[in-house]
Amino acid sequence: MIVCRLSTILGAKRIKVADVCRATGIARATIDRYYFDRVNSFDREVLSKLCDYLRIEPSDLIVKVPQGDLFDQMEP
């Protein structure tokens, strides 16, 4: 599963969502989708602005989390 770690990063850096919106020009609704990990598709422009502002790499923001044995338990 792919997850967005924006809330974790902002918490660690003690940055408010409103500050990100003001600094990047990204709409609050868009930031909220990333913050609450409800993004269906990732916009390259948004990712670029977030990474530049937070001084991180895209791989810091978007990570793949193992699903465990979920698919191993399925029968053919």
Biopython code that builds the backbone (N, CA, C, O; Angstrom):
import numpy as np
from Bio.PDB.StructureBuilder import StructureBuilder

atoms = [
    (1, "MET", "N", (0.837, -1.168, 0.000)),
    (1, "MET", "CA", (0.000, 0.000, 0.000)),
    (1, "MET", "C", (0.890, 1.242, 0.000)),
    (1, "MET", "O", (1.902, 1.290, 0.698)),
    (2, "ILE", "N", (0.509, 2.225, -0.775)),
    (2, "ILE", "CA", (1.226, 3.498, -0.835)),
    (2, "ILE", "C", (0.582, 4.449, 0.174)),
    (2, "ILE", "O", (-0.641, 4.588, 0.206)),
    (3, "VAL", "N", (1.401, 5.100, 0.993)),
    (3, "VAL", "CA", (0.874, 6.055, 1.968)),
    (3, "VAL", "C", (1.602, 7.387, 1.852)),
    (3, "VAL", "O", (2.768, 7.453, 1.462)),
    (4, "CYS", "N", (0.880, 8.439, 2.202)),
    (4, "CYS", "CA", (1.440, 9.781, 2.219)),
    (4, "CYS", "C", (1.736, 10.151, 3.669)),
    (4, "CYS", "O", (0.856, 10.074, 4.527)),
    (5, "ARG", "N", (2.962, 10.548, 3.936)),
    (5, "ARG", "CA", (3.410, 10.809, 5.302)),
    (5, "ARG", "C", (3.413, 12.301, 5.659)),
    (5, "ARG", "O", (4.162, 12.716, 6.543)),
    (6, "LEU", "N", (2.595, 13.102, 4.990)),
    (6, "LEU", "CA", (2.619, 14.541, 5.227)),
    (6, "LEU", "C", (2.330, 14.882, 6.683)),
    (6, "LEU", "O", (3.004, 15.743, 7.249)),
    (7, "SER", "N", (1.361, 14.243, 7.300)),
    (7, "SER", "CA", (1.036, 14.572, 8.694)),
    (7, "SER", "C", (2.213, 14.270, 9.619)),
    (7, "SER", "O", (2.491, 15.036, 10.542)),
    (8, "THR", "N", (2.890, 13.180, 9.381)),
    (8, "THR", "CA", (4.056, 12.808, 10.197)),
    (8, "THR", "C", (5.183, 13.822, 10.030)),
    (8, "THR", "O", (5.811, 14.234, 11.005)),
    (9, "ILE", "N", (5.428, 14.214, 8.793)),
    (9, "ILE", "CA", (6.502, 15.167, 8.506)),
    (9, "ILE", "C", (6.199, 16.534, 9.107)),
    (9, "ILE", "O", (7.065, 17.155, 9.723)),
    (10, "LEU", "N", (4.954, 17.001, 8.925)),
    (10, "LEU", "CA", (4.597, 18.300, 9.490)),
    (10, "LEU", "C", (4.682, 18.273, 11.009)),
    (10, "LEU", "O", (5.133, 19.242, 11.620)),
    (11, "GLY", "N", (4.254, 17.178, 11.623)),
    (11, "GLY", "CA", (4.345, 17.061, 13.072)),
    (11, "GLY", "C", (5.783, 17.102, 13.555)),
    (11, "GLY", "O", (6.098, 17.773, 14.537)),
    (12, "ALA", "N", (6.654, 16.380, 12.860)),
    (12, "ALA", "CA", (8.066, 16.342, 13.247)),
    (12, "ALA", "C", (8.734, 17.709, 13.096)),
    (12, "ALA", "O", (9.608, 18.075, 13.881)),
    (13, "LYS", "N", (8.312, 18.451, 12.084)),
    (13, "LYS", "CA", (8.898, 19.771, 11.835)),
    (13, "LYS", "C", (8.118, 20.894, 12.532)),
    (13, "LYS", "O", (8.503, 22.062, 12.475)),
    (14, "ARG", "N", (7.010, 20.515, 13.192)),
    (14, "ARG", "CA", (6.147, 21.487, 13.886)),
    (14, "ARG", "C", (5.675, 22.602, 12.954)),
    (14, "ARG", "O", (5.767, 23.790, 13.266)),
    (15, "ILE", "N", (5.172, 22.176, 11.813)),
    (15, "ILE", "CA", (4.654, 23.107, 10.813)),
    (15, "ILE", "C", (3.146, 22.903, 10.712)),
    (15, "ILE", "O", (2.664, 21.771, 10.702)),
    (16, "LYS", "N", (2.411, 23.999, 10.638)),
    (16, "LYS", "CA", (0.959, 23.940, 10.523)),
    (16, "LYS", "C", (0.543, 23.846, 9.058)),
    (16, "LYS", "O", (1.227, 24.348, 8.166)),
    (17, "VAL", "N", (-0.588, 23.194, 8.832)),
    (17, "VAL", "CA", (-1.118, 23.068, 7.476)),
    (17, "VAL", "C", (-1.344, 24.446, 6.864)),
    (17, "VAL", "O", (-1.052, 24.653, 5.687)),
    (18, "ALA", "N", (-1.854, 25.377, 7.637)),
    (18, "ALA", "CA", (-2.100, 26.733, 7.135)),
    (18, "ALA", "C", (-0.805, 27.386, 6.646)),
    (18, "ALA", "O", (-0.815, 28.116, 5.656)),
    (19, "ASP", "N", (0.298, 27.128, 7.330)),
    (19, "ASP", "CA", (1.591, 27.680, 6.910)),
    (19, "ASP", "C", (2.017, 27.098, 5.560)),
    (19, "ASP", "O", (2.561, 27.807, 4.714)),
    (20, "VAL", "N", (1.766, 25.813, 5.370)),
    (20, "VAL", "CA", (2.106, 25.164, 4.100)),
    (20, "VAL", "C", (1.272, 25.775, 2.972)),
    (20, "VAL", "O", (1.791, 26.063, 1.893)),
    (21, "CYS", "N", (-0.007, 25.969, 3.228)),
    (21, "CYS", "CA", (-0.899, 26.571, 2.223)),
    (21, "CYS", "C", (-0.413, 27.958, 1.819)),
    (21, "CYS", "O", (-0.320, 28.265, 0.631)),
    (22, "ARG", "N", (-0.107, 28.785, 2.797)),
    (22, "ARG", "CA", (0.351, 30.155, 2.519)),
    (22, "ARG", "C", (1.668, 30.160, 1.741)),
    (22, "ARG", "O", (1.828, 30.916, 0.784)),
    (23, "ALA", "N", (2.586, 29.331, 2.150)),
    (23, "ALA", "CA", (3.919, 29.343, 1.547)),
    (23, "ALA", "C", (3.959, 28.737, 0.147)),
    (23, "ALA", "O", (4.760, 29.155, -0.688)),
    (24, "THR", "N", (3.103, 27.762, -0.109)),
    (24, "THR", "CA", (3.168, 27.047, -1.389)),
    (24, "THR", "C", (2.098, 27.480, -2.381)),
    (24, "THR", "O", (2.249, 27.281, -3.586)),
    (25, "GLY", "N", (1.010, 28.076, -1.876)),
    (25, "GLY", "CA", (-0.098, 28.430, -2.758)),
    (25, "GLY", "C", (-1.004, 27.258, -3.084)),
    (25, "GLY", "O", (-1.905, 27.375, -3.915)),
    (26, "ILE", "N", (-0.770, 26.133, -2.433)),
    (26, "ILE", "CA", (-1.615, 24.947, -2.635)),
    (26, "ILE", "C", (-2.899, 25.132, -1.832)),
    (26, "ILE", "O", (-2.862, 25.585, -0.688)),
    (27, "ALA", "N", (-4.024, 24.784, -2.429)),
    (27, "ALA", "CA", (-5.320, 24.939, -1.772)),
    (27, "ALA", "C", (-5.409, 24.080, -0.513)),
    (27, "ALA", "O", (-4.853, 22.983, -0.458)),
    (28, "ARG", "N", (-6.105, 24.584, 0.486)),
    (28, "ARG", "CA", (-6.257, 23.878, 1.762)),
    (28, "ARG", "C", (-6.873, 22.488, 1.552)),
    (28, "ARG", "O", (-6.450, 21.521, 2.186)),
    (29, "ALA", "N", (-7.857, 22.387, 0.678)),
    (29, "ALA", "CA", (-8.499, 21.089, 0.429)),
    (29, "ALA", "C", (-7.501, 20.066, -0.116)),
    (29, "ALA", "O", (-7.560, 18.885, 0.227)),
    (30, "THR", "N", (-6.601, 20.525, -0.955)),
    (30, "THR", "CA", (-5.575, 19.632, -1.508)),
    (30, "THR", "C", (-4.611, 19.191, -0.421)),
    (30, "THR", "O", (-4.293, 18.007, -0.310)),
    (31, "ILE", "N", (-4.148, 20.138, 0.379)),
    (31, "ILE", "CA", (-3.233, 19.802, 1.479)),
    (31, "ILE", "C", (-3.924, 18.840, 2.441)),
    (31, "ILE", "O", (-3.295, 17.892, 2.914)),
    (32, "ASP", "N", (-5.191, 19.061, 2.738)),
    (32, "ASP", "CA", (-5.926, 18.172, 3.639)),
    (32, "ASP", "C", (-5.977, 16.740, 3.105)),
    (32, "ASP", "O", (-5.849, 15.789, 3.876)),
    (33, "ARG", "N", (-6.164, 16.580, 1.795)),
    (33, "ARG", "CA", (-6.174, 15.225, 1.218)),
    (33, "ARG", "C", (-4.832, 14.540, 1.430)),
    (33, "ARG", "O", (-4.782, 13.357, 1.765)),
    (34, "TYR", "N", (-3.757, 15.272, 1.238)),
    (34, "TYR", "CA", (-2.423, 14.702, 1.462)),
    (34, "TYR", "C", (-2.211, 14.444, 2.955)),
    (34, "TYR", "O", (-1.689, 13.396, 3.334)),
    (35, "TYR", "N", (-2.607, 15.377, 3.789)),
    (35, "TYR", "CA", (-2.405, 15.283, 5.234)),
    (35, "TYR", "C", (-3.136, 14.073, 5.827)),
    (35, "TYR", "O", (-2.583, 13.352, 6.657)),
    (36, "PHE", "N", (-4.375, 13.863, 5.396)),
    (36, "PHE", "CA", (-5.172, 12.753, 5.922)),
    (36, "PHE", "C", (-5.045, 11.484, 5.078)),
    (36, "PHE", "O", (-5.813, 10.538, 5.252)),
    (37, "ASP", "N", (-4.079, 11.469, 4.169)),
    (37, "ASP", "CA", (-3.772, 10.308, 3.331)),
    (37, "ASP", "C", (-5.001, 9.828, 2.559)),
    (37, "ASP", "O", (-5.321, 8.640, 2.548)),
    (38, "ARG", "N", (-5.674, 10.771, 1.919)),
    (38, "ARG", "CA", (-6.861, 10.454, 1.119)),
    (38, "ARG", "C", (-6.642, 10.810, -0.350)),
    (38, "ARG", "O", (-7.590, 11.124, -1.071)),
    (39, "VAL", "N", (-5.402, 10.758, -0.777)),
    (39, "VAL", "CA", (-5.055, 11.123, -2.153)),
    (39, "VAL", "C", (-5.243, 9.907, -3.054)),
    (39, "VAL", "O", (-4.737, 8.824, -2.764)),
    (40, "ASN", "N", (-5.974, 10.097, -4.146)),
    (40, "ASN", "CA", (-6.168, 9.007, -5.108)),
    (40, "ASN", "C", (-5.099, 9.016, -6.190)),
    (40, "ASN", "O", (-4.693, 7.964, -6.683)),
    (41, "SER", "N", (-4.652, 10.200, -6.552)),
    (41, "SER", "CA", (-3.561, 10.328, -7.519)),
    (41, "SER", "C", (-2.705, 11.522, -7.100)),
    (41, "SER", "O", (-3.212, 12.535, -6.617)),
    (42, "PHE", "N", (-1.419, 11.378, -7.293)),
    (42, "PHE", "CA", (-0.476, 12.394, -6.853)),
    (42, "PHE", "C", (-0.130, 13.331, -7.999)),
    (42, "PHE", "O", (0.329, 12.894, -9.055)),
    (43, "ASP", "N", (-0.352, 14.617, -7.783)),
    (43, "ASP", "CA", (-0.065, 15.649, -8.764)),
    (43, "ASP", "C", (1.413, 16.021, -8.656)),
    (43, "ASP", "O", (1.897, 16.348, -7.573)),
    (44, "ARG", "N", (2.124, 15.971, -9.774)),
    (44, "ARG", "CA", (3.562, 16.249, -9.756)),
    (44, "ARG", "C", (3.879, 17.668, -9.307)),
    (44, "ARG", "O", (4.872, 17.888, -8.613)),
    (45, "GLU", "N", (3.060, 18.622, -9.688)),
    (45, "GLU", "CA", (3.298, 20.011, -9.289)),
    (45, "GLU", "C", (3.135, 20.176, -7.779)),
    (45, "GLU", "O", (3.932, 20.855, -7.132)),
    (46, "VAL", "N", (2.106, 19.556, -7.229)),
    (46, "VAL", "CA", (1.877, 19.613, -5.775)),
    (46, "VAL", "C", (3.034, 18.936, -5.044)),
    (46, "VAL", "O", (3.559, 19.476, -4.070)),
    (47, "LEU", "N", (3.425, 17.760, -5.514)),
    (47, "LEU", "CA", (4.552, 17.053, -4.883)),
    (47, "LEU", "C", (5.817, 17.901, -4.913)),
    (47, "LEU", "O", (6.544, 17.979, -3.923)),
    (48, "SER", "N", (6.069, 18.522, -6.031)),
    (48, "SER", "CA", (7.265, 19.359, -6.167)),
    (48, "SER", "C", (7.236, 20.524, -5.184)),
    (48, "SER", "O", (8.234, 20.801, -4.517)),
    (49, "LYS", "N", (6.102, 21.202, -5.091)),
    (49, "LYS", "CA", (5.992, 22.336, -4.170)),
    (49, "LYS", "C", (6.149, 21.886, -2.718)),
    (49, "LYS", "O", (6.831, 22.544, -1.932)),
    (50, "LEU", "N", (5.518, 20.770, -2.366)),
    (50, "LEU", "CA", (5.636, 20.268, -0.988)),
    (50, "LEU", "C", (7.077, 19.892, -0.658)),
    (50, "LEU", "O", (7.594, 20.237, 0.404)),
    (51, "CYS", "N", (7.712, 19.184, -1.578)),
    (51, "CYS", "CA", (9.091, 18.756, -1.341)),
    (51, "CYS", "C", (10.042, 19.949, -1.256)),
    (51, "CYS", "O", (10.940, 19.964, -0.415)),
    (52, "ASP", "N", (9.856, 20.926, -2.101)),
    (52, "ASP", "CA", (10.704, 22.117, -2.052)),
    (52, "ASP", "C", (10.505, 22.857, -0.729)),
    (52, "ASP", "O", (11.477, 23.234, -0.075)),
    (53, "TYR", "N", (9.263, 23.060, -0.341)),
    (53, "TYR", "CA", (8.974, 23.792, 0.893)),
    (53, "TYR", "C", (9.494, 23.054, 2.128)),
    (53, "TYR", "O", (10.071, 23.667, 3.026)),
    (54, "LEU", "N", (9.288, 21.747, 2.168)),
    (54, "LEU", "CA", (9.680, 20.959, 3.339)),
    (54, "LEU", "C", (11.138, 20.498, 3.284)),
    (54, "LEU", "O", (11.666, 19.948, 4.251)),
    (55, "ARG", "N", (11.778, 20.734, 2.132)),
    (55, "ARG", "CA", (13.175, 20.308, 1.925)),
    (55, "ARG", "C", (13.331, 18.807, 2.133)),
    (55, "ARG", "O", (14.169, 18.338, 2.903)),
    (56, "ILE", "N", (12.483, 18.073, 1.410)),
    (56, "ILE", "CA", (12.513, 16.616, 1.467)),
    (56, "ILE", "C", (12.478, 16.076, 0.042)),
    (56, "ILE", "O", (12.274, 16.821, -0.916)),
    (57, "GLU", "N", (12.677, 14.788, -0.076)),
    (57, "GLU", "CA", (12.570, 14.090, -1.354)),
    (57, "GLU", "C", (11.180, 13.466, -1.456)),
    (57, "GLU", "O", (10.553, 13.195, -0.432)),
    (58, "PRO", "N", (10.689, 13.233, -2.675)),
    (58, "PRO", "CA", (9.387, 12.582, -2.820)),
    (58, "PRO", "C", (9.308, 11.242, -2.080)),
    (58, "PRO", "O", (8.249, 10.870, -1.575)),
    (59, "SER", "N", (10.422, 10.527, -2.020)),
    (59, "SER", "CA", (10.430, 9.232, -1.326)),
    (59, "SER", "C", (10.281, 9.380, 0.188)),
    (59, "SER", "O", (9.982, 8.402, 0.873)),
    (60, "ASP", "N", (10.483, 10.581, 0.719)),
    (60, "ASP", "CA", (10.232, 10.835, 2.136)),
    (60, "ASP", "C", (8.737, 11.047, 2.381)),
    (60, "ASP", "O", (8.218, 10.725, 3.450)),
    (61, "LEU", "N", (8.064, 11.589, 1.382)),
    (61, "LEU", "CA", (6.656, 11.930, 1.511)),
    (61, "LEU", "C", (5.737, 10.763, 1.169)),
    (61, "LEU", "O", (4.730, 10.538, 1.840)),
    (62, "ILE", "N", (6.089, 10.031, 0.130)),
    (62, "ILE", "CA", (5.270, 8.910, -0.326)),
    (62, "ILE", "C", (6.076, 7.632, -0.153)),
    (62, "ILE", "O", (7.161, 7.489, -0.717)),
    (63, "VAL", "N", (5.539, 6.710, 0.628)),
    (63, "VAL", "CA", (6.259, 5.462, 0.890)),
    (63, "VAL", "C", (5.345, 4.266, 0.653)),
    (63, "VAL", "O", (4.122, 4.361, 0.755)),
    (64, "LYS", "N", (5.964, 3.159, 0.339)),
    (64, "LYS", "CA", (5.225, 1.907, 0.162)),
    (64, "LYS", "C", (5.352, 1.092, 1.441)),
    (64, "LYS", "O", (6.455, 0.794, 1.899)),
    (65, "VAL", "N", (4.209, 0.740, 2.007)),
    (65, "VAL", "CA", (4.159, -0.019, 3.249)),
    (65, "VAL", "C", (3.788, -1.460, 2.904)),
    (65, "VAL", "O", (2.805, -1.687, 2.199)),
    (66, "PRO", "N", (4.553, -2.430, 3.385)),
    (66, "PRO", "CA", (4.251, -3.831, 3.066)),
    (66, "PRO", "C", (2.855, -4.227, 3.549)),
    (66, "PRO", "O", (2.391, -3.776, 4.596)),
    (67, "GLN", "N", (2.203, -5.071, 2.767)),
    (67, "GLN", "CA", (0.865, -5.551, 3.101)),
    (67, "GLN", "C", (0.917, -6.793, 3.989)),
    (67, "GLN", "O", (-0.127, -7.312, 4.385)),
    (68, "GLY", "N", (2.102, -7.266, 4.300)),
    (68, "GLY", "CA", (2.201, -8.476, 5.112)),
    (68, "GLY", "C", (1.863, -9.691, 4.280)),
    (68, "GLY", "O", (2.204, -9.768, 3.100)),
    (69, "ASP", "N", (1.199, -10.625, 4.896)),
    (69, "ASP", "CA", (0.863, -11.881, 4.224)),
    (69, "ASP", "C", (-0.521, -11.853, 3.588)),
    (69, "ASP", "O", (-1.085, -12.908, 3.296)),
    (70, "LEU", "N", (-1.067, -10.688, 3.372)),
    (70, "LEU", "CA", (-2.424, -10.559, 2.837)),
    (70, "LEU", "C", (-2.616, -11.384, 1.572)),
    (70, "LEU", "O", (-3.597, -12.118, 1.459)),
    (71, "PHE", "N", (-1.687, -11.274, 0.614)),
    (71, "PHE", "CA", (-1.863, -11.976, -0.650)),
    (71, "PHE", "C", (-1.411, -13.426, -0.570)),
    (71, "PHE", "O", (-1.833, -14.244, -1.386)),
    (72, "ASP", "N", (-0.567, -13.760, 0.389)),
    (72, "ASP", "CA", (-0.135, -15.153, 0.559)),
    (72, "ASP", "C", (-1.268, -16.018, 1.058)),
    (72, "ASP", "O", (-1.258, -17.228, 0.832)),
    (73, "GLN", "N", (-2.251, -15.430, 1.735)),
    (73, "GLN", "CA", (-3.345, -16.193, 2.300)),
    (73, "GLN", "C", (-4.433, -16.476, 1.287)),
    (73, "GLN", "O", (-5.321, -17.286, 1.554)),
    (74, "MET", "N", (-4.391, -15.840, 0.140)),
    (74, "MET", "CA", (-5.413, -16.049, -0.900)),
    (74, "MET", "C", (-5.155, -17.363, -1.609)),
    (74, "MET", "O", (-4.009, -17.717, -1.888)),
    (75, "GLU", "N", (-6.222, -18.081, -1.897)),
    (75, "GLU", "CA", (-6.078, -19.342, -2.618)),
    (75, "GLU", "C", (-6.216, -19.104, -4.105)),
    (75, "GLU", "O", (-6.977, -18.229, -4.520)),
    (76, "PRO", "N", (-5.494, -19.868, -4.925)),
    (76, "PRO", "CA", (-5.547, -19.677, -6.389)),
    (76, "PRO", "C", (-6.907, -20.015, -6.973)),
    (76, "PRO", "O", (-7.104, -19.905, -8.183)),
]
sb = StructureBuilder()
sb.init_structure("model")
sb.init_model(0)
sb.init_chain("A")
sb.init_seg("    ")
for serial, (resi, resn, name, xyz) in enumerate(atoms, 1):
    if name == "N":
        sb.init_residue(resn, " ", resi, " ")
    sb.init_atom(name, np.array(xyz, "f"), 0.0, 1.0, " ", f" {name:<3s}", serial, name[0])
structure = sb.get_structure()
